[in-house]
Amino acid sequence: MATHLIGTPWLPSLKGAILVLEDVGEAPYRVDRMLTQWRSAGLLQHLAGVACGRFSWAEDVILPGDFTMEEILEERLGDLGIPLVLNLPVGHGQPNQALPLGAQAQLDGNHDLLSLVV
């Protein structure tokens, strides 16, 4: 959904933000395409970090030899020089830990933790 906001006045400034991504129903190759668009649009350069929740898709859209979702996320996001945490318990599925939009948070890439600052 957020990819469709690129180039519109409704995409908020991401400078200094922790971008949280998760998705349901998109195959890894489609997520790769979306993240390539984010990179090409210059939207990932000023982030403080990227936190990835769950991604799920129909297994029959994956062919032998395709990249895994984790490989895609690491390839597209791992060279930004900022913390990257994968497989957080956020997004669709159980347990589902809600994240308040715009809250202050810390992302610890060494310990794979996303913490709200209160």
N, C-alpha and C positions, 0 to 999 in steps of 0.2 A: 504494500500500500504506500509506504513512504517513497518508494522509487517514483511513483506517479506524481509526487509533489515537486520533484526536481524541475526547476525553471518556472515555478509558480510563486506568487507572493505568500503562499501558505506554508512553505517550508521554512521553519525557524532557523535562526543562525545556529550553527553547530560549533562555533569557535569555543574551545575549552570544554566541550560537552563530552560525556560518555555516551556513545551511541549504542543502544541495545537493539539487537536484531534477533528475530525468530520468525518462523514461517511454517505454514501447513499447506501441503499440496503442491509445493514447487520442487521439482527435481533438482539435483545438484547443478546440472548444466544451466538451468534457468537462473539459479541463485548466482552462479558465476557471471552470467550475462548482466544481471542487475548490479552486482558489485563492480563490474567493469564500467558500467554507466556512472556509478557514484565516483569512481576514480577519475574517469574522463571529465566529469563535471567539476573536479577539483574540490569535492566536498569532504574528503577524508584527511586532508593535509593539516587541519588545525584542531583535530579532535584531541581530547585528553586520553581517550581509550575506547576500546570496543569490547562490549560484552555480548556474547552470543548465547541465547537460550536454546530451546529445542527446535529442531527442524524435522518435519515428517513429510513423507511423500509415498506415492504408490510404488512399491518395489518393482513392478513390471515395467516402469519407464527407465530403469537402469540396465544398461547392457554390459556384458563382460568387458573389462578393461576401462570402463568409465571411472572418473575420479570420484572418490567418496566426498561427502559433504565436508568432513573435517579437512580433507586435502584442499578443497576449494576455498574454504574459509581461511586456512593458513596461507595459501598462495596469494589470495587477493588482499588480505589484511595484515599478514605477518611481517611485512617489510616497512610498515609505517613508522617504526621507532617509538611506538606507544604500547601500553599494556593491552594485551589481547587475552581474553578468557573465553573458553568454549564450554558448552554443555552445562550452562547454569540452569537451575530448576525454575525457569520462567518461560512463559508462553503457554501454549495449549498443552493439555495433559496434566497428569497428577504427579507430584504436588505442583500446584500452580501458585507461585508467590507473586502477588501483584506488586508492581513498581509504580510509585506516584510520578507522574510526568513533571519534570522541572525540579525535582527534589535534589538537594545536595548529596553527593555520593562519592565514594572512593573505590577505585578499582585496583586490586592487588594482583598483578599478573604472575608474581612469584608463587602465590598461594592459591590462585584461582578463586578469588573472593571479590564479590561486589557487596559493599556495605553502605547503607544509608547513614548520612551524618545528621545527628539530631542535636 
